[in-house]
Amino acid sequence: MPAQAADGAADRNFGLYVHIPFCSVRCGYCDFNTYTATELGGGASQAAYGGTAEQEVRFAARALTASGLPHRPLKTVFFGGGTPTLLPAEDLTGILKTAIDAWGLEPGAEVTTEANPDSVTPQSLQLLADAGFTRVSFGMQSAVPHVLAVLDRTHTPSRVPEAVKWARDAGLNVSVDLIYGTPGESLEDWKVSVNEALSYEPDHISAYALIIEEGTKLAARMRRGEVPPIDDDDHADKYLVADELMTAAGLSWYEVSNWARTPADQCRHNLAYWRSDDWWGIGPGAHSHAGGVRWWNAKHPTAYAQRIAAGESPAVGRETLDAETRYVEDVMLRTRLAEGLELSRLKDSGRLAVAGLMADGLVDAKAALTGRVLLTTKGRLLADAVVRRLLPD
């Protein structure tokens, strides 16, 4: 690993991402690296996967020690997918225990798993909490049956409040994920979903605009005219509704698509991505980062499992980011945060653009005068355009 990765590492947080590539059904909008149980075998099967992931954790610990990076306990751990909770809770806790044995866990560390509401029980959630998980993020997406049907979601809306209660009873913090802009979803449908999510009193809500990715089932349906195309104005209207309702309910935005009840409820693992901290990614297709060096694993679970079984690194690629690329990414990501981007991080051309952004109502004038680029509500709707103006050619 290049020496660059170790530069300043002691001052950066260290986290772990664990990719669980299994879903019971592939959702029509999803282009993530996921598979149904019947697609895979060998060390990539659901039954064997926990042990394979534990092997990579041990490999990662040895590799980081050999690289000269300082030992740092884990500040955050995030199990994503896929649907991590399709694996038995004992598999997830086994992976977590192996990671804690390898690196340790900071006091008060955040440990999250994503979950579908129909993939958990009171018993499984209690097992996770007892093993050190602190947080669960439920893929709710919508409270409206016809919207869930378009998205190919398998749970019924009534299951979500049950799952939230079980998580609360286990002592876990709760986040819910919503998607807006699904073809056929009216503004009233969206209000129903947001209000329903708020009625559960979650600690955190993520709300993402639906993006139609090429190669997905939903993209094909749209090409055939079976569902209407995405409408940017509809997305904007629904974002404003979500922000208004969540703010009224006591949640505050801290990243363009994320709201939390208190600063302590913000997803620290995702903040580590936006602030370019260090993390190791476990699992097929998982990406890792240390000090501007990125590497990524074999994407297909079978190829990944074969490399692990042979005692080889599962990584199949690496890049060292140059200074310009790191600068561009820093501006892109930090601009999206409610803490804002320090003006001092911008080049002269970017600082010169701020006056125009203030005049257009896209960045907060008062914050800019105190040295930060902070998006207004209008600016959040046009965050990509703001970034383009801060990064002129």
JOKADA-V909003 format. One record per residue. N is the residue number from 1. RES is the residue in three letters. SS is DSSP state (A for helix, B for strand, O for the rest). Layout:
# JOKADA-V909003
n=N res=RES ss=SS
n=N res=RES ss=SS
This chain:
# JOKADA-V909003
n=1 res=MET ss=O
n=2 res=PRO ss=O
n=3 res=ALA ss=A
n=4 res=GLN ss=A
n=5 res=ALA ss=A
n=6 res=ALA ss=A
n=7 res=ASP ss=O
n=8 res=GLY ss=O
n=9 res=ALA ss=A
n=10 res=ALA ss=A
n=11 res=ASP ss=A
n=12 res=ARG ss=O
n=13 res=ASN ss=O
n=14 res=PHE ss=B
n=15 res=GLY ss=B
n=16 res=LEU ss=B
n=17 res=TYR ss=B
n=18 res=VAL ss=B
n=19 res=HIS ss=B
n=20 res=ILE ss=B
n=21 res=PRO ss=O
n=22 res=PHE ss=B
n=23 res=CYS ss=B
n=24 res=SER ss=O
n=25 res=VAL ss=O
n=26 res=ARG ss=O
n=27 res=CYS ss=O
n=28 res=GLY ss=O
n=29 res=TYR ss=O
n=30 res=CYS ss=O
n=31 res=ASP ss=O
n=32 res=PHE ss=O
n=33 res=ASN ss=O
n=34 res=THR ss=O
n=35 res=TYR ss=B
n=36 res=THR ss=B
n=37 res=ALA ss=A
n=38 res=THR ss=A
n=39 res=GLU ss=A
n=40 res=LEU ss=O
n=41 res=GLY ss=O
n=42 res=GLY ss=A
n=43 res=GLY ss=A
n=44 res=ALA ss=A
n=45 res=SER ss=O
n=46 res=GLN ss=A
n=47 res=ALA ss=A
n=48 res=ALA ss=A
n=49 res=TYR ss=A
n=50 res=GLY ss=A
n=51 res=GLY ss=A
n=52 res=THR ss=A
n=53 res=ALA ss=A
n=54 res=GLU ss=A
n=55 res=GLN ss=A
n=56 res=GLU ss=A
n=57 res=VAL ss=A
n=58 res=ARG ss=A
n=59 res=PHE ss=A
n=60 res=ALA ss=A
n=61 res=ALA ss=A
n=62 res=ARG ss=A
n=63 res=ALA ss=A
n=64 res=LEU ss=A
n=65 res=THR ss=A
n=66 res=ALA ss=A
n=67 res=SER ss=A
n=68 res=GLY ss=O
n=69 res=LEU ss=O
n=70 res=PRO ss=O
n=71 res=HIS ss=O
n=72 res=ARG ss=O
n=73 res=PRO ss=O
n=74 res=LEU ss=B
n=75 res=LYS ss=B
n=76 res=THR ss=B
n=77 res=VAL ss=B
n=78 res=PHE ss=B
n=79 res=PHE ss=B
n=80 res=GLY ss=B
n=81 res=GLY ss=B
n=82 res=GLY ss=O
n=83 res=THR ss=O
n=84 res=PRO ss=A
n=85 res=THR ss=A
n=86 res=LEU ss=A
n=87 res=LEU ss=O
n=88 res=PRO ss=O
n=89 res=ALA ss=A
n=90 res=GLU ss=A
n=91 res=ASP ss=A
n=92 res=LEU ss=A
n=93 res=THR ss=A
n=94 res=GLY ss=A
n=95 res=ILE ss=A
n=96 res=LEU ss=A
n=97 res=LYS ss=A
n=98 res=THR ss=A
n=99 res=ALA ss=A
n=100 res=ILE ss=A
n=101 res=ASP ss=A
n=102 res=ALA ss=A
n=103 res=TRP ss=A
n=104 res=GLY ss=O
n=105 res=LEU ss=B
n=106 res=GLU ss=B
n=107 res=PRO ss=B
n=108 res=GLY ss=B
n=109 res=ALA ss=B
n=110 res=GLU ss=B
n=111 res=VAL ss=B
n=112 res=THR ss=B
n=113 res=THR ss=B
n=114 res=GLU ss=B
n=115 res=ALA ss=B
n=116 res=ASN ss=O
n=117 res=PRO ss=A
n=118 res=ASP ss=A
n=119 res=SER ss=A
n=120 res=VAL ss=O
n=121 res=THR ss=O
n=122 res=PRO ss=A
n=123 res=GLN ss=A
n=124 res=SER ss=A
n=125 res=LEU ss=A
n=126 res=GLN ss=A
n=127 res=LEU ss=A
n=128 res=LEU ss=A
n=129 res=ALA ss=A
n=130 res=ASP ss=A
n=131 res=ALA ss=A
n=132 res=GLY ss=O
n=133 res=PHE ss=O
n=134 res=THR ss=O
n=135 res=ARG ss=B
n=136 res=VAL ss=B
n=137 res=SER ss=B
n=138 res=PHE ss=B
n=139 res=GLY ss=B
n=140 res=MET ss=B
n=141 res=GLN ss=B
n=142 res=SER ss=O
n=143 res=ALA ss=O
n=144 res=VAL ss=O
n=145 res=PRO ss=A
n=146 res=HIS ss=A
n=147 res=VAL ss=A
n=148 res=LEU ss=A
n=149 res=ALA ss=A
n=150 res=VAL ss=A
n=151 res=LEU ss=A
n=152 res=ASP ss=O
n=153 res=ARG ss=O
n=154 res=THR ss=O
n=155 res=HIS ss=O
n=156 res=THR ss=O
n=157 res=PRO ss=A
n=158 res=SER ss=A
n=159 res=ARG ss=A
n=160 res=VAL ss=A
n=161 res=PRO ss=A
n=162 res=GLU ss=A
n=163 res=ALA ss=A
n=164 res=VAL ss=A
n=165 res=LYS ss=A
n=166 res=TRP ss=A
n=167 res=ALA ss=A
n=168 res=ARG ss=A
n=169 res=ASP ss=A
n=170 res=ALA ss=A
n=171 res=GLY ss=O
n=172 res=LEU ss=O
n=173 res=ASN ss=B
n=174 res=VAL ss=B
n=175 res=SER ss=B
n=176 res=VAL ss=B
n=177 res=ASP ss=B
n=178 res=LEU ss=B
n=179 res=ILE ss=B
n=180 res=TYR ss=B
n=181 res=GLY ss=O
n=182 res=THR ss=O
n=183 res=PRO ss=O
n=184 res=GLY ss=O
n=185 res=GLU ss=O
n=186 res=SER ss=O
n=187 res=LEU ss=A
n=188 res=GLU ss=A
n=189 res=ASP ss=A
n=190 res=TRP ss=A
n=191 res=LYS ss=A
n=192 res=VAL ss=A
n=193 res=SER ss=A
n=194 res=VAL ss=A
n=195 res=ASN ss=A
n=196 res=GLU ss=A
n=197 res=ALA ss=A
n=198 res=LEU ss=A
n=199 res=SER ss=A
n=200 res=TYR ss=O
n=201 res=GLU ss=O
n=202 res=PRO ss=O
n=203 res=ASP ss=O
n=204 res=HIS ss=B
n=205 res=ILE ss=B
n=206 res=SER ss=B
n=207 res=ALA ss=B
n=208 res=TYR ss=B
n=209 res=ALA ss=B
n=210 res=LEU ss=O
n=211 res=ILE ss=O
n=212 res=ILE ss=O
n=213 res=GLU ss=O
n=214 res=GLU ss=O
n=215 res=GLY ss=O
n=216 res=THR ss=O
n=217 res=LYS ss=A
n=218 res=LEU ss=A
n=219 res=ALA ss=A
n=220 res=ALA ss=A
n=221 res=ARG ss=A
n=222 res=MET ss=A
n=223 res=ARG ss=A
n=224 res=ARG ss=O
n=225 res=GLY ss=O
n=226 res=GLU ss=O
n=227 res=VAL ss=O
n=228 res=PRO ss=O
n=229 res=PRO ss=O
n=230 res=ILE ss=O
n=231 res=ASP ss=O
n=232 res=ASP ss=A
n=233 res=ASP ss=A
n=234 res=ASP ss=A
n=235 res=HIS ss=A
n=236 res=ALA ss=A
n=237 res=ASP ss=A
n=238 res=LYS ss=A
n=239 res=TYR ss=A
n=240 res=LEU ss=A
n=241 res=VAL ss=A
n=242 res=ALA ss=A
n=243 res=ASP ss=A
n=244 res=GLU ss=A
n=245 res=LEU ss=A
n=246 res=MET ss=A
n=247 res=THR ss=A
n=248 res=ALA ss=A
n=249 res=ALA ss=O
n=250 res=GLY ss=O
n=251 res=LEU ss=O
n=252 res=SER ss=B
n=253 res=TRP ss=B
n=254 res=TYR ss=B
n=255 res=GLU ss=B
n=256 res=VAL ss=O
n=257 res=SER ss=O
n=258 res=ASN ss=B
n=259 res=TRP ss=B
n=260 res=ALA ss=B
n=261 res=ARG ss=O
n=262 res=THR ss=O
n=263 res=PRO ss=A
n=264 res=ALA ss=A
n=265 res=ASP ss=A
n=266 res=GLN ss=O
n=267 res=CYS ss=O
n=268 res=ARG ss=A
n=269 res=HIS ss=A
n=270 res=ASN ss=A
n=271 res=LEU ss=A
n=272 res=ALA ss=A
n=273 res=TYR ss=A
n=274 res=TRP ss=A
n=275 res=ARG ss=O
n=276 res=SER ss=O
n=277 res=ASP ss=O
n=278 res=ASP ss=B
n=279 res=TRP ss=B
n=280 res=TRP ss=B
n=281 res=GLY ss=B
n=282 res=ILE ss=B
n=283 res=GLY ss=O
n=284 res=PRO ss=O
n=285 res=GLY ss=O
n=286 res=ALA ss=O
n=287 res=HIS ss=B
n=288 res=SER ss=B
n=289 res=HIS ss=B
n=290 res=ALA ss=B
n=291 res=GLY ss=O
n=292 res=GLY ss=O
n=293 res=VAL ss=B
n=294 res=ARG ss=B
n=295 res=TRP ss=B
n=296 res=TRP ss=B
n=297 res=ASN ss=B
n=298 res=ALA ss=O
n=299 res=LYS ss=O
n=300 res=HIS ss=O
n=301 res=PRO ss=A
n=302 res=THR ss=A
n=303 res=ALA ss=A
n=304 res=TYR ss=A
n=305 res=ALA ss=A
n=306 res=GLN ss=A
n=307 res=ARG ss=A
n=308 res=ILE ss=A
n=309 res=ALA ss=A
n=310 res=ALA ss=O
n=311 res=GLY ss=O
n=312 res=GLU ss=O
n=313 res=SER ss=O
n=314 res=PRO ss=O
n=315 res=ALA ss=B
n=316 res=VAL ss=B
n=317 res=GLY ss=B
n=318 res=ARG ss=B
n=319 res=GLU ss=B
n=320 res=THR ss=B
n=321 res=LEU ss=O
n=322 res=ASP ss=O
n=323 res=ALA ss=A
n=324 res=GLU ss=A
n=325 res=THR ss=A
n=326 res=ARG ss=A
n=327 res=TYR ss=A
n=328 res=VAL ss=A
n=329 res=GLU ss=A
n=330 res=ASP ss=A
n=331 res=VAL ss=A
n=332 res=MET ss=A
n=333 res=LEU ss=A
n=334 res=ARG ss=A
n=335 res=THR ss=O
n=336 res=ARG ss=O
n=337 res=LEU ss=B
n=338 res=ALA ss=O
n=339 res=GLU ss=O
n=340 res=GLY ss=O
n=341 res=LEU ss=B
n=342 res=GLU ss=B
n=343 res=LEU ss=A
n=344 res=SER ss=A
n=345 res=ARG ss=A
n=346 res=LEU ss=O
n=347 res=LYS ss=O
n=348 res=ASP ss=A
n=349 res=SER ss=A
n=350 res=GLY ss=A
n=351 res=ARG ss=A
n=352 res=LEU ss=A
n=353 res=ALA ss=A
n=354 res=VAL ss=A
n=355 res=ALA ss=A
n=356 res=GLY ss=A
n=357 res=LEU ss=A
n=358 res=MET ss=A
n=359 res=ALA ss=A
n=360 res=ASP ss=O
n=361 res=GLY ss=O
n=362 res=LEU ss=O
n=363 res=VAL ss=B
n=364 res=ASP ss=O
n=365 res=ALA ss=A
n=366 res=LYS ss=A
n=367 res=ALA ss=A
n=368 res=ALA ss=A
n=369 res=LEU ss=A
n=370 res=THR ss=O
n=371 res=GLY ss=O
n=372 res=ARG ss=B
n=373 res=VAL ss=B
n=374 res=LEU ss=O
n=375 res=LEU ss=B
n=376 res=THR ss=O
n=377 res=THR ss=A
n=378 res=LYS ss=A
n=379 res=GLY ss=A
n=380 res=ARG ss=A
n=381 res=LEU ss=A
n=382 res=LEU ss=O
n=383 res=ALA ss=A
n=384 res=ASP ss=A
n=385 res=ALA ss=A
n=386 res=VAL ss=A
n=387 res=VAL ss=A
n=388 res=ARG ss=A
n=389 res=ARG ss=A
n=390 res=LEU ss=A
n=391 res=LEU ss=O
n=392 res=PRO ss=O
n=393 res=ASP ss=O
